[in-house]
Amino acid sequence: MRETEVAVIGGGVVGCAVLYALARRGVAGTLLEAEPALALGASGTNSGILHTGFDSAPGELETQLIQRSAEQRDQVLEA
């Protein structure tokens, strides 16, 4: 049996992001996913794409967050 500090339930976009953020802070975590692969639930079946901000208003918080996440994408994928 493996010891862990945190259990994250669900391997969708949010669950994976939470586990990634915890790991970067040195927190031991375990991801629990019912499906045979990640993002097969709502994360993969809604449209399966990353939002690029094509319809968000310039200067809005939503637009800023989308742009920031796009800037961090390659770094996260490499990690």
Secondary structure by P-SEA (a helix, b strand, c coil): ccccccccccccaaaaaaaaaaaaabbbbbbbbcccccccccccccccccccccccccccaaaaaaaaaaaaaaaaaac
